[in-house]
Amino acid sequence: MSNNTRRFMLLAIVSTLMFAGCSYVKQPNDRKMKKLVNGMPEYEANEYFGKRDLRFIVVRDGEQITTPQLPACLVEKFGTRELTNEDYTPGTYDYEKYAALARPYAKYFNQTLVTLMADRGWDKCNGQGPADD
């Protein structure tokens, strides 16, 4: 083997070892965050509607609560459930990220739920609901 061939082989081996050391660091299994990152709020709204769970989503970001932009009587009639970032440390990236993702998720979930309710005439404050059918 010539010196050039040896150098090339040594360079190839060293390069391989260097790049092999730079592997992807897998994040912890965070189902709560994954639900929002990979979220399908319209699909979930359909599932909840099928179960007759018509609660709207509100987002709790620390002490601040973002309520759905819906008639208050519907929110009172059907209730709410929370998406909250309380499982994350305040001031961290995940804390902020969860809150930022939760708002549009809640918006599209609630919009889909109202659309499904409207198809049945349940979207009126003085209208019927699933228990009335």
N, C-alpha and C positions, 0 to 999 in steps of 0.2 A: 504494500500500500504506500502510496506517495504521501508526502507531508500535507499536500492540499486536500487529499481525500480524508485524512485523519482529522484535519482541522474542520472540514465540513461536517463530518460525523459528530465530532465533539460539539460543535456549534448547534447542530440539530438536537442532540441529546440535552444540552443545557437549555435551549429554547423550550423544548418540550417540558422539562421539569419546571421552568419558570411559569409557563402558562398553566400547567396542571395545578400549581399552587394557588392560582387565582380563580377559585371556584365560586359558584353562586352560593350565597349564604341564604339558606331557606329561612323564611320568617316563621314565627310560631303559628300554630294552627289557630287562627282567630276567626271563628265562624261568624261572629257578630259583624265584623268588618267585611268579611267576604260576601255576606248577604247583600250589603249595600254596594260593594264594588262590582259584583256580578249580578246585581239586582235586576229583577223583573217585576217592578211594582204593579204593572197592569195584570200580569199573570197571578200574582199573589192576591190582588183585589178580587179577581174572579174566583179564586179558591175560597176566600173568606165569605164572599157573597153566596157561594154555593152552600156554605155551612150556616148561613143566616147570621154571621157575625158581621154586623154593619157598623162596628166602631171605626171612627176615623183616627188617623195617626196625627199625633202632636209630637213635636221635637223638643226635648229638654236639653239645652246646652248650658250646663252649670245651673245657674239660677234663672236663666231666661227660657221662657217657653214660647215656641212658635206654634200658634194655633192655625187650623185650616181656615182658608178664606171661604167659608160656607155660611149659610144662614145659621145663626146661633141656635135656633129652635131645632135644627137637624142634629147639631152637635149635642144638645141637651137630650134629645129624644133617643139617639143611638149610642151616645157615649164616645169615649176616646181610649186609646192605648198609646203608650209612649215609646219613642225611640230616644234613648238617652246615652250620652257619652260618659256617664258616671263610672264606668268600669275602667276608664283610662285616666292617667295622671294629668291633672290640669296643667296647661302650659306646654304639653308635649305635642309632637306632630300628630300622633294618633288621636289625641283628644280633639284637636282642631279638624282633622280629616274626617272623623266620624260625623261631627256636627255638620260639616260642609256637604257630605254625601247624604245625610239623613233628610235634609230639607227638600231637595228635588225628589227624593224617593217618596217622601210623604205627600208632596204635591201631586205626583202622578198616581199614586195609590188612591188618594182621596178623589181626584178627578174621575178616575175609572169607576170607583165605587158609586159616585153620584150618577154617572152615566147609566150604570146598571140599575140603580134605583129608579131613575127616570123612566126606563123601559117598562117598569112595573107601576109607575105612578106613585112611588114612595118618596119622591124628592120634594114634596110640598110640605110646608110646616103643618098645615091642617089636614094633610092627606093621610092615607092609610100606610101601614107598615106591614112587615111580614107577619106579625102576631094578629093583625086584623084580617088577613086573608083566610 
